[in-house]
């Protein structure tokens, strides 16, 4: 009878050991996926911010060129 009890206990220990390994592996996998998603989102955010800044700078240069053109026209009328 003791042999059977030990065998059952050994099976239960093995089952829970494998279950624990499975849960630990799943959590590691989830953590890696989470970290990868966070890194991707951070890089996407940085790229979006960089693109917005570049668009802003392009608009500023465009406005500056327009202002210079207007100033040149004003100066040409003054000299006329």
DSSP file (Angstrom, degrees, kcal/mol; ACC not computed):
  #  RESIDUE AA STRUCTURE BP1 BP2  ACC     N-H-->O    O-->H-N    N-H-->O    O-->H-N    TCO  KAPPA ALPHA  PHI   PSI    X-CA   Y-CA   Z-CA
    1    1 A X     >        0   0    0      0, 0.0     4,-2.1     0, 0.0     5,-0.2   0.000 360.0 360.0 360.0 -42.6    0.0    0.0    0.0
    2    2 A X  H  >  +     0   0    0      1,-0.2     4,-2.7     2,-0.2     5,-0.2   0.893 360.0  56.9 -59.2 -39.5    2.8    2.4    0.9
    3    3 A X  H  > S+     0   0    0      1,-0.2     4,-2.1     2,-0.2    -1,-0.2   0.906 107.1  48.1 -58.8 -43.0    4.3    1.8   -2.6
    4    4 A X  H  > S+     0   0    0      2,-0.2     4,-2.5     1,-0.2    -1,-0.2   0.898 110.8  51.0 -65.3 -41.8    1.1    2.9   -4.2
    5    5 A X  H  X S+     0   0    0     -4,-2.1     4,-2.7     2,-0.2    -2,-0.2   0.911 111.3  48.0 -62.7 -42.4    0.9    6.0   -2.0
    6    6 A X  H  X S+     0   0    0     -4,-2.7     4,-2.7     2,-0.2    -1,-0.2   0.888 111.0  51.2 -64.3 -38.6    4.5    6.9   -2.9
    7    7 A X  H  X S+     0   0    0     -4,-2.1     4,-2.2    -5,-0.2    -2,-0.2   0.919 111.2  47.2 -65.5 -43.0    3.8    6.4   -6.6
    8    8 A X  H  X S+     0   0    0     -4,-2.5     4,-2.5     2,-0.2    -2,-0.2   0.923 113.4  48.7 -63.6 -44.9    0.7    8.6   -6.4
    9    9 A X  H  X S+     0   0    0     -4,-2.7     4,-2.8     1,-0.2    -2,-0.2   0.909 110.5  51.0 -61.5 -41.9    2.7   11.3   -4.6
   10   10 A X  H  X S+     0   0    0     -4,-2.7     4,-2.5     2,-0.2    -1,-0.2   0.899 110.4  49.2 -62.6 -40.5    5.5   11.1   -7.1
   11   11 A X  H  X S+     0   0    0     -4,-2.2     4,-2.8     2,-0.2    -2,-0.2   0.904 111.9  48.6 -65.4 -40.9    3.0   11.5   -9.9
   12   12 A X  H  X S+     0   0    0     -4,-2.5     4,-2.7     2,-0.2     5,-0.3   0.919 111.7  49.0 -65.7 -42.5    1.5   14.5   -8.2
   13   13 A X  H  X S+     0   0    0     -4,-2.8     4,-2.2     2,-0.2    -2,-0.2   0.925 113.1  47.6 -61.3 -44.5    4.9   16.0   -7.6
   14   14 A X  H  X S+     0   0    0     -4,-2.5     4,-2.6     2,-0.2     5,-0.2   0.930 111.9  50.4 -62.2 -45.5    5.8   15.4  -11.3
   15   15 A X  H  X S+     0   0    0     -4,-2.8     4,-2.6     1,-0.2    -2,-0.2   0.945 114.3  43.0 -58.5 -50.2    2.5   16.9  -12.5
   16   16 A X  H  X S+     0   0    0     -4,-2.7     4,-2.5     2,-0.2    -1,-0.2   0.823 111.9  54.8 -69.6 -30.1    2.8   20.1  -10.4
   17   17 A X  H  X S+     0   0    0     -4,-2.2     4,-2.3    -5,-0.3    -1,-0.2   0.939 112.2  43.0 -64.7 -46.8    6.5   20.4  -11.3
   18   18 A X  H  X S+     0   0    0     -4,-2.6     4,-2.4     2,-0.2    -2,-0.2   0.897 113.7  52.0 -65.8 -40.1    5.6   20.3  -15.0
   19   19 A X  H  X S+     0   0    0     -4,-2.6     4,-2.5    -5,-0.2    -2,-0.2   0.913 110.1  49.0 -61.9 -43.4    2.6   22.7  -14.4
   20   20 A X  H  X S+     0   0    0     -4,-2.5     4,-2.8     2,-0.2     5,-0.2   0.918 110.7  49.8 -63.0 -44.4    4.9   25.1  -12.6
   21   21 A X  H  X S+     0   0    0     -4,-2.3     4,-2.6     1,-0.2    -1,-0.2   0.909 111.1  50.6 -59.8 -41.8    7.5   25.0  -15.4
   22   22 A X  H  X S+     0   0    0     -4,-2.4     4,-2.4     2,-0.2    -2,-0.2   0.920 111.9  46.1 -63.2 -44.8    4.7   25.6  -17.9
   23   23 A X  H  X S+     0   0    0     -4,-2.5     4,-2.5     2,-0.2    -2,-0.2   0.917 113.1  49.7 -65.4 -43.5    3.4   28.6  -16.0
   24   24 A X  H  X S+     0   0    0     -4,-2.8     4,-2.4     1,-0.2    -2,-0.2   0.924 112.5  47.6 -61.4 -44.5    6.9   30.1  -15.6
   25   25 A X  H  X S+     0   0    0     -4,-2.6     4,-2.6    -5,-0.2    -2,-0.2   0.900 111.3  50.9 -64.4 -40.8    7.6   29.7  -19.3
   26   26 A X  H  X S+     0   0    0     -4,-2.4     4,-2.8     2,-0.2    -1,-0.2   0.913 111.0  48.4 -62.9 -42.5    4.3   31.2  -20.2
   27   27 A X  H  X S+     0   0    0     -4,-2.5     4,-2.5     2,-0.2    -2,-0.2   0.893 111.1  50.0 -66.3 -39.4    5.0   34.2  -18.0
   28   28 A X  H  X S+     0   0    0     -4,-2.4     4,-2.6     2,-0.2    -2,-0.2   0.930 112.1  48.5 -61.6 -44.3    8.5   34.6  -19.4
   29   29 A X  H  X S+     0   0    0     -4,-2.6     4,-2.5     1,-0.2    -2,-0.2   0.924 112.0  48.4 -62.3 -45.0    7.0   34.5  -22.9
   30   30 A X  H  X S+     0   0    0     -4,-2.8     4,-2.7     1,-0.2    -1,-0.2   0.894 111.4  50.7 -62.1 -39.7    4.3   37.1  -22.0
   31   31 A X  H  X S+     0   0    0     -4,-2.5     4,-2.9     2,-0.2    -2,-0.2   0.915 110.5  48.6 -65.3 -42.9    7.0   39.3  -20.4
   32   32 A X  H  X S+     0   0    0     -4,-2.6     4,-2.4     2,-0.2    -2,-0.2   0.912 112.9  48.1 -62.9 -41.7    9.2   39.1  -23.5
   33   33 A X  H  X S+     0   0    0     -4,-2.5     4,-2.5     2,-0.2    -2,-0.2   0.922 112.5  49.1 -64.3 -43.4    6.2   39.9  -25.8
   34   34 A X  H  X S+     0   0    0     -4,-2.7     4,-2.6     2,-0.2    -2,-0.2   0.928 111.6  48.7 -60.8 -46.4    5.2   42.8  -23.5
   35   35 A X  H  X S+     0   0    0     -4,-2.9     4,-2.5     1,-0.2    -1,-0.2   0.902 111.5  49.9 -61.1 -41.4    8.8   44.2  -23.6
   36   36 A X  H  X S+     0   0    0     -4,-2.4     4,-2.6     2,-0.2    -1,-0.2   0.910 111.8  48.0 -64.5 -41.9    8.9   43.9  -27.4
   37   37 A X  H  X S+     0   0    0     -4,-2.5     4,-2.8     2,-0.2    -2,-0.2   0.901 111.6  50.2 -65.1 -40.5    5.5   45.7  -27.7
   38   38 A X  H  X S+     0   0    0     -4,-2.6     4,-2.5     2,-0.2    -2,-0.2   0.919 111.9  47.5 -63.4 -43.2    6.7   48.5  -25.3
   39   39 A X  H  X S+     0   0    0     -4,-2.5     4,-2.6     2,-0.2     5,-0.2   0.926 112.8  49.0 -63.8 -44.2    9.9   48.9  -27.3
   40   40 A X  H  X S+     0   0    0     -4,-2.6     4,-2.6     1,-0.2    -2,-0.2   0.935 113.0  47.0 -60.2 -47.0    8.0   49.0  -30.6
   41   41 A X  H  X S+     0   0    0     -4,-2.8     4,-2.6     2,-0.2    -1,-0.2   0.880 112.0  50.7 -64.4 -37.9    5.5   51.6  -29.2
   42   42 A X  H  X S+     0   0    0     -4,-2.5     4,-2.6     2,-0.2    -1,-0.2   0.931 112.4  46.0 -64.3 -45.2    8.3   53.7  -27.8
   43   43 A X  H  X S+     0   0    0     -4,-2.6     4,-2.6     2,-0.2    -2,-0.2   0.897 112.7  50.8 -64.8 -39.4   10.1   53.7  -31.1
   44   44 A X  H  X S+     0   0    0     -4,-2.6     4,-2.7    -5,-0.2    -2,-0.2   0.925 111.0  48.8 -62.9 -44.3    6.9   54.4  -33.0
   45   45 A X  H  X S+     0   0    0     -4,-2.6     4,-2.6     2,-0.2    -2,-0.2   0.927 112.1  48.3 -60.8 -45.6    6.2   57.4  -30.6
   46   46 A X  H  X S+     0   0    0     -4,-2.6     4,-2.5     1,-0.2    -2,-0.2   0.906 112.6  48.5 -62.8 -41.5    9.8   58.7  -31.1
   47   47 A X  H  X S+     0   0    0     -4,-2.6     4,-2.7     2,-0.2    -1,-0.2   0.904 111.3  50.1 -65.1 -40.8    9.5   58.4  -34.9
   48   48 A X  H  X S+     0   0    0     -4,-2.7     4,-2.5     2,-0.2    -2,-0.2   0.919 112.2  47.6 -62.6 -43.1    6.1   60.1  -34.8
   49   49 A X  H  X S+     0   0    0     -4,-2.6     4,-2.4     2,-0.2    -2,-0.2   0.908 112.5  49.1 -64.0 -41.8    7.5   63.0  -32.7
   50   50 A X  H  X S+     0   0    0     -4,-2.5     4,-2.5     2,-0.2    -2,-0.2   0.914 111.8  49.1 -63.4 -43.0   10.6   63.3  -35.0
   51   51 A X  H  X S+     0   0    0     -4,-2.7     4,-2.6     2,-0.2    -2,-0.2   0.916 110.9  50.0 -63.7 -42.9    8.3   63.4  -38.1
   52   52 A X  H  X S+     0   0    0     -4,-2.5     4,-2.5     1,-0.2    -1,-0.2   0.910 111.4  49.0 -61.3 -42.2    6.1   66.0  -36.5
   53   53 A X  H  X S+     0   0    0     -4,-2.4     4,-2.6     2,-0.2    -2,-0.2   0.909 111.3  49.3 -64.6 -41.6    9.2   68.1  -35.7
   54   54 A X  H  X S+     0   0    0     -4,-2.5     4,-2.4     2,-0.2    -2,-0.2   0.905 111.8  48.7 -64.3 -40.7   10.5   67.7  -39.2
   55   55 A X  H  X S+     0   0    0     -4,-2.6     4,-2.4     2,-0.2    -2,-0.2   0.903 111.4  50.5 -64.6 -40.2    7.1   68.8  -40.6
   56   56 A X  H  X S+     0   0    0     -4,-2.5     4,-2.5     2,-0.2    -2,-0.2   0.926 110.8  48.4 -62.6 -45.2    7.0   71.8  -38.3
   57   57 A X  H  X S+     0   0    0     -4,-2.6     4,-2.5     1,-0.2    -2,-0.2   0.899 110.4  51.8 -62.8 -40.3   10.5   72.8  -39.4
   58   58 A X  H  X S+     0   0    0     -4,-2.4     4,-2.3     2,-0.2    -1,-0.2   0.915 110.8  47.8 -63.0 -42.5    9.5   72.5  -43.0
   59   59 A X  H  X S+     0   0    0     -4,-2.4     4,-2.9     2,-0.2     5,-0.2   0.909 110.6  52.1 -63.7 -41.7    6.5   74.7  -42.4
   60   60 A X  H  X S+     0   0    0     -4,-2.5     4,-2.6     1,-0.2    -2,-0.2   0.920 110.9  47.2 -61.3 -43.3    8.6   77.2  -40.6
   61   61 A X  H  X S+     0   0    0     -4,-2.5     4,-2.5     2,-0.2    -1,-0.2   0.896 111.8  51.1 -64.6 -39.4   11.1   77.3  -43.5
   62   62 A X  H  X S+     0   0    0     -4,-2.3     4,-2.2     2,-0.2    -2,-0.2   0.928 112.5  45.5 -63.0 -45.0    8.2   77.7  -46.0
   63   63 A X  H  X S+     0   0    0     -4,-2.9     4,-2.8     2,-0.2    -2,-0.2   0.888 111.6  52.7 -65.5 -38.6    6.7   80.6  -44.0
   64   64 A X  H  X S+     0   0    0     -4,-2.6     4,-2.3    -5,-0.2    -2,-0.2   0.913 109.6  48.7 -63.3 -41.8   10.1   82.2  -43.6
   65   65 A X  H  X S+     0   0    0     -4,-2.5     4,-2.2     2,-0.2    -2,-0.2   0.903 111.5  50.1 -64.4 -40.5   10.6   82.0  -47.4
   66   66 A X  H  X S+     0   0    0     -4,-2.2     4,-2.6     2,-0.2    -2,-0.2   0.920 110.7  49.3 -63.3 -43.8    7.2   83.5  -47.9
   67   67 A X  H  X S+     0   0    0     -4,-2.8     4,-2.6     1,-0.2    -2,-0.2   0.887 110.4  50.7 -63.3 -38.6    7.9   86.3  -45.5
   68   68 A X  H  X S+     0   0    0     -4,-2.3     4,-2.4     2,-0.2    -1,-0.2   0.892 110.3  50.0 -65.9 -38.6   11.2   87.0  -47.3
   69   69 A X  H  X S+     0   0    0     -4,-2.2     4,-2.2     2,-0.2    -2,-0.2   0.927 112.1  47.2 -64.6 -44.5    9.4   87.1  -50.6
   70   70 A X  H  X S+     0   0    0     -4,-2.6     4,-2.5     1,-0.2    -2,-0.2   0.918 112.2  50.1 -62.8 -42.9    6.9   89.6  -49.2
   71   71 A X  H  X S+     0   0    0     -4,-2.6     4,-2.6     1,-0.2    -1,-0.2   0.895 109.5  51.4 -63.0 -39.5    9.6   91.7  -47.7
   72   72 A X  H  X S+     0   0    0     -4,-2.4     4,-2.3     2,-0.2    -1,-0.2   0.896 110.2  49.2 -64.1 -39.7   11.5   91.7  -51.1
   73   73 A X  H  X S+     0   0    0     -4,-2.2     4,-2.0     2,-0.2    -2,-0.2   0.910 111.2  49.4 -66.3 -40.9    8.3   92.9  -52.8
   74   74 A X  H  X S+     0   0    0     -4,-2.5     4,-2.0     1,-0.2    -2,-0.2   0.930 111.9  48.9 -62.1 -44.7    7.8   95.6  -50.2
   75   75 A X  H  X S+     0   0    0     -4,-2.6     4,-2.0     1,-0.2    -2,-0.2   0.880 109.0  52.7 -63.0 -38.1   11.4   96.7  -50.7
   76   76 A X  H  X S+     0   0    0     -4,-2.3     4,-0.6     1,-0.2    -1,-0.2   0.872 109.0  49.6 -68.4 -34.6   11.0   96.8  -54.5
   77   77 A X  H  < S+     0   0    0     -4,-2.0     3,-0.5     2,-0.2    -1,-0.2   0.868 109.6  52.2 -69.0 -35.2    8.0   99.0  -54.2
   78   78 A X  H  < S+     0   0    0     -4,-2.0    -2,-0.2     1,-0.2    -1,-0.2   0.888 112.2  45.3 -65.9 -37.7    9.8  101.3  -51.9
   79   79 A X  H  <        0   0    0     -4,-2.0    -1,-0.2     1,-0.2    -2,-0.2   0.540 360.0 360.0 -83.4  -6.2   12.7  101.6  -54.4
   80   80 A X     <        0   0    0     -4,-0.6    -1,-0.2    -3,-0.5    -2,-0.1   0.471 360.0 360.0 -75.2 360.0   10.4  102.1  -57.3
